[in-house]
Amino acid sequence: MVVLHQLIERMFNQPSGEDDTFHLLLSHFHLDFRMVTPQGRQLDLNQREELFR
């Protein structure tokens, strides 16, 4: 979990496209994993990609 939070922090604190952080972050999630937002919304793989872009 700590690594994922560090990757998210790195993504938001560096210029877009500077390294492979985005792809590294997404590689930690299983394809069937669903992320639940604080509002209760379930995000699939495509929606997670949109969230972090």
C-alpha positions in Angstrom: 0.0 0.0 0.0 2.8 2.4 0.8 4.4 1.9 -2.6 1.1 2.7 -4.3 0.7 5.9 -2.3 4.3 6.9 -3.1 3.6 6.4 -6.8 0.4 8.5 -6.7 2.3 11.2 -4.9 5.1 11.1 -7.5 2.5 11.3 -10.4 1.0 14.5 -9.0 4.3 16.1 -8.2 6.1 15.8 -11.5 5.4 17.0 -15.1 3.2 14.7 -17.1 5.0 12.0 -19.1 8.3 12.5 -17.3 8.7 8.7 -16.5 6.8 5.5 -16.4 5.2 6.1 -13.0 1.7 6.0 -14.5 2.2 2.5 -16.0 4.0 1.3 -12.9 1.1 2.3 -10.7 -1.5 0.6 -12.9 0.7 -2.6 -13.1 0.1 -3.1 -9.3 -3.7 -3.7 -9.8 -5.2 -7.0 -11.0 -7.3 -6.6 -14.1 -10.4 -7.5 -12.2 -9.7 -5.2 -9.2 -12.4 -2.6 -8.5 -11.4 0.5 -6.6 -14.1 2.0 -4.4 -14.2 5.8 -4.1 -15.1 7.6 -0.9 -18.5 8.2 -2.5 -19.0 4.4 -2.9 -18.5 4.4 -6.7 -16.7 1.3 -8.0 -14.1 1.9 -10.7 -13.0 -0.7 -13.1 -9.6 -0.8 -15.0 -10.6 1.9 -17.6 -12.1 4.2 -15.0 -9.0 3.9 -12.8 -6.8 4.8 -15.7 -9.0 7.9 -16.3 -8.8 8.8 -12.6 -5.0 8.9 -12.6 -4.4 10.6 -16.0 
